[in-house]
Amino acid sequence: MSADLDRAIAAKGRHISLVIAGTMLAWLALTMIIGPAIGIPGRYALLFDFAALAGLIYALVNIMQLWRLRQTSKNKNQG
């Protein structure tokens, strides 16, 4: 059971890292490169900012879930 839990923890950590990296890359690309290149008005940049914020909040929720999962795993191993 511990090996399955360790794999689940590792998979969740990889998922979180990909979400954070993908969110930041997409945000930078949309606001710095793609948006100005196609002539999107500056007021639409706020939409990109909100989308990036939503992605980072999703990652934060998953980080909290991962932290609780690791705490549960640690308590099971001790007791």
HELIX and SHEET records of a PDB file:
HELIX    1   1 SER A    2  LEU A   28  1                                  27    
HELIX    2   2 ALA A   29  ILE A   34  3                                   6    
HELIX    3   3 GLY A   35  ILE A   38  1                                   4    
HELIX    4   4 GLY A   42  TYR A   44  5                                   3    
HELIX    5   5 ALA A   45  GLN A   78  1                                  34    
END                                                                             
